Amino acid sequence: MSDPVLQFIAKRRSVRAFTGEPVDREKLEVALKAAMAAPSARNSRPWRFLVATEPERVKAVCAAHPYAKFGDKAGAVILPFGKKTDYRWFDQDMGAATENLLLALANLGLGATWCGMPEELQAQIRAVVEIPEELFFFALIPVGVPAGEVEARTQYDPERVYWETF
Ligand SMILES: Cc1cc2nc3c(=O)[nH]c(=O)nc-3n(C[C@H](O)[C@H](O)[C@H](O)COP(=O)(O)O)c2cc1C
């Protein structure tokens, strides 16, 4: 993969093994700036981000999600959240910000994985990190210093591309 743009994008892979080292706060702030560079419908920017770095809190949040338990050695966990009710573009705006966040983290040398946050998991996470009832966790992202390499890749499939017409 020689194209630098593609290299940057393809570097984002789901990383689920961490060394247990703390995560540099400045890097987290850069990634949050990248997240907030995302587009949103009518520039609504529905996003908020709960960032936990205290080891006990990070562990407790990751343990509360059935598919994020690998985050027990993460140095941080980021929870994008916001007011979902009565805002029809919530998922699209939050998805754009979350992907920007992940792209930045990967290119800052950090590992992370987007863990989905359906309705039925909201209460479990809320029991660990409280946010007001009207707000919704969009994703749960363990972040850490990667233990090992995950290969950059695109899954480009020309059969999924329709030039001009279907
Ligand atoms: C909406 C969404 C929810 C996901 N939920 C989880 C999850 O709960 N736990 C997990 O380990 N990975 C989760 N993933 C990561 C996917 O498994 C991963 O992105 C996919 O296998 C492709 O691998 P890659 O991210 O390395 O390209 C989720 C990804 C998305 C976009």
The ligand as an SDF file (V2000), in Angstrom:
LIG
                    3D

 31 33  0  0  0  0  0  0  0  0999 V2000
  -20.9860   -0.5010   15.1820 C   0  0  0  0  0  0  0  0  0  0  0  0
  -19.8250   -1.3880   15.5380 C   0  0  0  0  0  0  0  0  0  0  0  0
  -19.8930   -2.1690   16.6640 C   0  0  0  0  0  0  0  0  0  0  0  0
  -18.8040   -2.9710   17.0400 C   0  0  0  0  0  0  0  0  0  0  0  0
  -18.8680   -3.6460   18.2360 N   0  0  0  0  0  0  0  0  0  0  0  0
  -17.7770   -4.3440   18.6550 C   0  0  0  0  0  0  0  0  0  0  0  0
  -17.7640   -4.9320   19.9510 C   0  0  0  0  0  0  0  0  0  0  0  0
  -18.7250   -4.8370   20.7110 O   0  0  0  0  0  0  0  0  0  0  0  0
  -16.6380   -5.5980   20.3400 N   0  0  0  0  0  0  0  0  0  0  0  0
  -15.5540   -5.7300   19.5130 C   0  0  0  0  0  0  0  0  0  0  0  0
  -14.5630   -6.3470   19.9310 O   0  0  0  0  0  0  0  0  0  0  0  0
  -15.5310   -5.1700   18.2770 N   0  0  0  0  0  0  0  0  0  0  0  0
  -16.6080   -4.4710   17.8400 C   0  0  0  0  0  0  0  0  0  0  0  0
  -16.5840   -3.8420   16.6090 N   0  0  0  0  0  0  0  0  0  0  0  0
  -15.3780   -3.9380   15.7660 C   0  0  0  0  0  0  0  0  0  0  0  0
  -15.5790   -4.8420   14.5360 C   0  0  0  0  0  0  0  0  0  0  0  0
  -15.6050   -6.1900   14.9460 O   0  0  0  0  0  0  0  0  0  0  0  0
  -14.4410   -4.5890   13.5160 C   0  0  0  0  0  0  0  0  0  0  0  0
  -14.4720   -3.2360   13.1170 O   0  0  0  0  0  0  0  0  0  0  0  0
  -14.5350   -5.4830   12.2890 C   0  0  0  0  0  0  0  0  0  0  0  0
  -14.3420   -6.8330   12.6210 O   0  0  0  0  0  0  0  0  0  0  0  0
  -13.4920   -5.1150   11.2130 C   0  0  0  0  0  0  0  0  0  0  0  0
  -12.1640   -5.1700   11.7360 O   0  0  0  0  0  0  0  0  0  0  0  0
  -11.2270   -3.8810   11.7580 P   0  0  0  0  0  0  0  0  0  0  0  0
  -11.8870   -2.8550   12.6400 O   0  0  0  0  0  0  0  0  0  0  0  0
   -9.9260   -4.3610   12.3030 O   0  0  0  0  0  0  0  0  0  0  0  0
  -11.1140   -3.3600   10.3530 O   0  0  0  0  0  0  0  0  0  0  0  0
  -17.6520   -3.0360   16.2110 C   0  0  0  0  0  0  0  0  0  0  0  0
  -17.5870   -2.2250   15.0790 C   0  0  0  0  0  0  0  0  0  0  0  0
  -18.6440   -1.3960   14.7440 C   0  0  0  0  0  0  0  0  0  0  0  0
  -18.5300   -0.4800   13.5460 C   0  0  0  0  0  0  0  0  0  0  0  0
  1  2  1  0
  2  3  1  0
  2 30  2  0
  3  4  2  0
  4  5  1  0
  4 28  1  0
  5  6  2  0
  6  7  1  0
  6 13  1  0
  7  8  2  0
  7  9  1  0
  9 10  1  0
 10 11  2  0
 10 12  1  0
 12 13  2  0
 13 14  1  0
 14 15  1  0
 14 28  1  0
 15 16  1  0
 16 17  1  0
 16 18  1  0
 18 19  1  0
 18 20  1  0
 20 21  1  0
 20 22  1  0
 22 23  1  0
 23 24  1  0
 24 25  2  0
 24 26  1  0
 24 27  1  0
 28 29  2  0
 29 30  1  0
 30 31  1  0
M  END
$$$$
